[in-house]
Amino acid sequence: MTTQQQILDFYTRPAAMTSSRRHAPVFAELPHDVAALALVAQGLLLHEHAAPFYGVALAGDVLN
């Protein structure tokens, strides 16, 4: 019988497609609280439909 802890352990372990591998040191430098991580993501990501609000023109190949 699988325990709840075993299930949590399985799903919190990185797999081949989610492991940071050689980039682990970069991830280690990220903030550990959700609010600070949200600020990092907001500084890196831009939704294509929000780009005009920021005065950003996206290249055509980005949208395809």
Sequence and secondary structure as in RCSB ss.txt:
>XXXX:A:sequence
MTTQQQILDFYTRPAAMTSSRRHAPVFAELPHDVAALALVAQGLLLHEHAAPFYGVALAGDVLN
>XXXX:A:secstr
   HHHHHHHHHS  TTT  GGGHHHHHTS SSHHHHHHHHHHH   TTTGGGGT    HHHH 
